[in-house]
Amino acid sequence: MSFLASVIHLANMLSNAFGRFCLAPVAALPGWLSLSLISVMTGLFFLIVFKYTSNQKAIARIKDDMKAQMLAIKLFKDSISVALKAQSRLFKGACLLLVHAIIPMLVIIFPMSLLLAQMALWYKSMPLLPQEHAVLTVELNGNVDESWPMVNIEGDPAFEVTLGPVKILSRRQICWEIKALQNGYSRIMLRAGQQQIEKDLAVGDGLMRISSKRPGWEWTDILMNPAEKPFPPDSIVRSVSIRYPDRPVLASGSNRWLAYFFVASIAFAFILKPLVKVRL
């Protein structure tokens, strides 16, 4: 698992460059429009990958046979034996099409996971507004009964601490309530024992690239939270997170953008299929 975490961390370093610069126009466009444009490019990318990683000739033969079986059902609808045989051939053809889709899916699944993680930084949460409060949580490594290091937040003009620290003993978590003061990106500086810790903070209006969590050394956590460097396995701190507000927008809101993206990507893929000349 440590090796997998290292691989994903290295992949995130490349995807972060893509997310910062190639997705930067997201900040200047309405959420539904930027999400639609990304869906177009994703649908086109999927078609190209599918065309060159699948056996297009075999797929063409299977689809031609399925069309013939559907025609047989229509022409010989009074013959039960012909209809049953044609339906079994149709089922076999559908299964074979799924088999031919396995390799393209395996090729695309990892880059798609990286893309979704980068998109979540833009669409999942809203930045804090000036004078808005949020909860900052530091989770420590170690067992519940182990001693706790001293953890402090250093002062900064971008925010102020309004409450805390509050310890949640069963989870080895320390929480503060902070109030945002200045627009823009800044960093919260903490000290846990002798370890200096940083956490990104986003304050402003509209779409901003938001990292809600700096993860620990777990590959799933690193994959889902790519923006900040993960804590190493021997770190005192396991993770640092900020609870940002959800986006309430209809198409690109916190709980809707992913569904909209998948539906739009599939729709655009079928629209662009004749342009790429690919059989699905």
C-alpha positions in Angstrom: 0.0 0.0 0.0 2.9 2.3 0.7 4.2 1.8 -2.9 0.7 2.6 -4.3 0.5 5.7 -2.2 3.9 6.8 -3.6 2.7 6.2 -7.2 -0.5 8.2 -6.7 1.5 11.0 -5.0 3.8 11.2 -8.0 0.8 11.1 -10.4 -0.8 13.9 -8.4 2.2 16.1 -8.9 1.5 16.0 -12.6 -2.2 16.2 -12.4 -1.9 19.2 -10.1 -0.1 21.1 -12.8 -2.9 20.3 -15.2 -5.5 21.2 -12.6 -3.9 24.6 -11.8 -3.4 25.8 -15.3 -5.6 23.9 -17.7 -8.6 24.1 -15.5 -7.9 27.7 -14.5 -10.6 29.1 -16.9 -13.2 27.4 -14.7 -12.9 30.4 -12.3 -14.0 32.8 -15.0 -16.9 30.8 -16.4 -20.3 29.9 -15.1 -20.2 26.5 -13.4 -22.6 24.8 -15.8 -20.7 26.1 -18.8 -17.2 25.1 -17.7 -18.5 21.7 -16.6 -20.1 21.2 -20.0 -16.9 22.1 -21.8 -14.9 19.6 -19.7 -17.5 17.0 -20.5 -17.1 17.6 -24.2 -13.3 17.1 -24.0 -13.7 14.1 -21.8 -16.2 12.5 -24.2 -13.9 13.1 -27.1 -10.9 11.7 -25.1 -12.9 8.6 -24.3 -13.8 8.0 -27.9 -10.2 8.3 -29.1 -9.0 5.9 -26.3 -11.7 3.4 -27.2 -11.0 3.6 -30.9 -7.3 2.8 -30.5 -7.4 0.3 -27.6 -10.4 -1.8 -28.7 -10.8 -4.3 -31.6 -12.9 -2.2 -33.9 -13.2 -4.9 -36.6 -14.5 -7.4 -34.1 -17.0 -4.9 -32.7 -18.2 -4.1 -36.2 -18.8 -7.8 -36.8 -20.7 -8.3 -33.6 -22.9 -5.2 -34.1 -23.7 -6.3 -37.7 -24.7 -9.8 -36.4 -26.9 -8.2 -33.7 -28.6 -6.1 -36.4 -29.2 -9.3 -38.4 -30.7 -11.0 -35.3 -33.0 -8.1 -34.7 -34.2 -8.2 -38.3 -34.8 -12.0 -38.0 -37.0 -11.4 -34.9 -39.0 -8.8 -36.9 -39.3 -11.0 -40.0 -40.0 -14.3 -38.3 -42.0 -13.1 -35.3 -44.4 -16.0 -35.7 -41.6 -18.6 -35.3 -40.7 -19.2 -31.6 -37.6 -21.2 -32.4 -36.2 -18.4 -34.7 -37.0 -15.7 -32.1 -35.4 -17.7 -29.2 -32.3 -18.3 -31.3 -32.0 -14.7 -32.3 -32.5 -13.5 -28.7 -29.7 -15.8 -27.5 -27.4 -14.4 -30.2 -28.3 -10.9 -29.2 -27.5 -11.7 -25.6 -24.2 -13.2 -26.6 -23.4 -10.2 -28.7 -24.1 -7.8 -25.9 -21.8 -9.8 -23.6 -19.0 -9.8 -26.2 -19.3 -6.0 -26.6 -18.8 -5.7 -22.8 -15.7 -7.9 -23.0 -14.3 -5.7 -25.8 -14.9 -2.7 -23.6 -12.7 -4.0 -20.7 -9.3 -2.9 -22.1 -10.4 0.7 -22.9 -12.0 0.9 -19.4 -8.8 -0.3 -17.8 -6.8 2.3 -19.8 -9.0 5.2 -18.9 -9.9 4.5 -15.3 -6.7 5.9 -13.7 -6.5 9.2 -15.6 -10.2 9.6 -15.2 -9.8 9.2 -11.4 -7.1 11.9 -11.4 -9.3 14.2 -13.5 -12.3 13.7 -11.1 -10.1 14.5 -8.1 -8.9 17.7 -9.8 -12.5 18.7 -10.8 -13.7 18.1 -7.2 -11.2 20.8 -6.1 -13.2 23.3 -8.2 -16.8 22.1 -7.9 -17.2 20.3 -4.6 -17.1 23.2 -2.2 -17.4 27.0 -1.9 -14.6 29.2 -0.5 -15.2 30.9 2.7 -16.5 34.5 2.6 -14.8 37.2 4.7 -16.2 37.1 8.3 -17.5 33.5 7.7 -16.6 30.8 10.2 -15.3 27.3 9.6 -14.0 24.3 11.6 -10.3 23.4 11.3 -9.6 19.8 12.4 -6.2 18.3 13.0 -6.2 14.5 13.3 -3.2 12.9 15.0 -1.5 9.6 14.4 -1.2 7.0 17.1 -3.5 5.1 19.5 -6.2 6.7 21.6 -4.3 6.1 24.9 -1.0 7.6 23.7 0.2 11.0 24.9 -0.8 14.1 22.9 1.7 16.5 21.5 1.2 20.2 21.9 -0.5 21.6 18.8 -0.8 25.4 18.2 -2.0 27.7 15.4 0.3 30.6 14.5 -1.3 34.0 14.0 -2.1 35.2 10.5 -3.8 38.3 9.1 -5.9 36.1 6.7 -7.9 34.6 9.6 -8.4 34.5 13.3 -9.2 31.8 15.8 -12.6 32.3 17.5 -12.9 29.1 19.4 -10.8 26.2 20.6 -8.8 24.1 20.8 -11.3 21.4 21.5 -10.1 17.8 21.8 -12.1 14.8 20.6 -10.3 12.1 22.5 -11.9 9.0 20.8 -10.7 10.2 17.4 -7.4 11.9 18.4 -8.7 15.1 16.8 -8.2 18.8 17.8 -10.6 21.3 16.4 -10.7 25.1 16.2 -13.3 27.5 14.8 -11.7 30.1 12.6 -13.0 33.2 11.0 -11.9 34.2 7.5 -10.7 37.9 7.2 -9.1 38.4 3.8 -9.9 37.3 0.2 -7.5 35.1 -1.6 -5.3 32.0 -1.0 -3.3 31.8 2.2 -1.8 29.2 4.4 -2.6 28.3 8.0 0.6 27.5 9.9 0.5 25.1 12.8 3.0 23.5 15.1 2.6 19.9 16.4 5.5 19.2 18.8 8.6 20.0 16.8 6.8 19.6 13.4 5.8 22.6 11.3 2.6 22.1 9.5 0.9 24.0 6.7 -2.7 24.0 5.4 -4.1 25.9 2.4 -7.0 28.3 3.0 -9.3 29.7 0.3 -11.4 32.9 0.9 -13.4 34.7 -1.7 -16.4 34.6 -3.9 -17.2 32.4 -6.9 -15.3 29.4 -8.1 -11.9 28.8 -6.5 -9.6 25.8 -6.3 -10.3 24.5 -2.8 -8.3 21.8 -0.9 -10.5 20.9 2.0 -8.1 18.2 3.4 -4.4 17.7 3.5 -4.3 13.8 3.6 -2.3 11.2 5.4 -0.2 8.4 3.8 -3.2 6.4 2.6 -3.6 5.9 -1.2 -7.3 6.5 -1.2 -6.9 9.7 0.8 -4.1 10.9 -1.5 -6.1 10.1 -4.6 -9.2 12.0 -3.4 -7.3 15.0 -2.0 -4.5 15.7 -4.5 -3.8 19.4 -4.0 -1.6 19.3 -0.9 1.4 17.2 -0.1 0.4 14.2 2.1 1.8 13.7 5.5 4.5 10.9 5.6 3.7 7.7 7.6 6.0 8.8 10.5 4.3 12.2 10.9 2.8 13.2 14.2 -0.2 14.5 12.2 -2.4 12.2 10.1 -4.5 14.9 8.4 -5.6 18.5 8.5 -9.1 19.5 7.2 -11.3 22.6 6.9 -15.1 22.2 6.6 -16.0 24.4 3.6 -19.6 25.1 2.7 -21.3 23.0 0.0 -22.0 24.6 -3.4 -25.8 25.0 -3.9 -25.7 25.4 -7.7 -28.2 23.2 -9.6 -25.8 21.8 -12.3 -22.4 22.2 -10.7 -23.3 22.0 -7.0 -21.5 19.8 -4.4 -23.8 16.8 -4.8 -24.7 17.3 -8.4 -21.6 18.1 -10.5 -20.5 14.4 -10.7 -23.8 13.2 -12.0 -24.0 16.1 -14.5 -20.5 15.4 -15.7 -21.1 11.7 -16.3 -24.4 12.2 -18.1 -23.0 15.0 -20.2 -19.8 13.2 -21.1 -21.8 10.1 -22.3 -24.2 12.3 -24.3 -21.3 14.2 -26.0 -19.5 11.0 -26.7 -22.5 9.7 -28.7 -22.9 13.0 -30.4 -19.2 13.1 -31.4 -19.0 9.4 -32.3 -19.5 9.9 -36.1 -16.7 12.6 -36.1 -14.2 10.2 -34.6 -15.5 7.2 -36.6 -15.5 4.8 -33.7 -17.8 1.8 -33.0 -18.9 1.5 -29.4 
